[in-house]
Amino acid sequence: MENRQTDTFIGWIEDSYGSPEKLAQILELGIFMTFFLEEDTFSRREVQDVVEAIRGIVVGLRK
């Protein structure tokens, strides 16, 4: 990401969630919630793709 984009993204995180750590906590809750999805709502692969993306963001926020 370019510096301007990074600054904009970090600003959005801080304005919306207070800190990258708080956003990471919310995203982890989203991962946890996927364990309670009803069967046949989404394919297993669709859920795995979303969880992988969320997990990548969580890891990036904590760097």
C-alpha positions, -999 to +999 in steps of 0.1 A: +000+000+000+012+035-007+018+058+023-013+079+015-034+048+013-018+034+045-025+067+063-061+067+051-066+031+062-050+037+096-071+068+101-103+049+092-094+022+117-087+047+145-119+067+137-141+037+135-126+013+161-101+033+182-071+012+174-059-016+152-060-040+182-097-033+188-105-040+151-084-072+154-105-082+183-138-076+164-125-096+134-115-125+156-150-124+171-162-127+135-140-158+130-154-173+162-190-166+150-185-187+119-184-218+140-221-212+147-233-209+111-262-231+102-255-259+078-261-253+041-260-215+045-227-212+027-203-237+012-174-248+034-150-233+009-168-199+010-166-198+047-129-209+047-121-181+022-137-155+043-120-167+075-086-168+057-091-132+046-101-120+081-072-139+097-048-122+072-061-088+082-059-096+119-022-107+115-014-076+095-030-053+122-009-068+149+024-063+131 
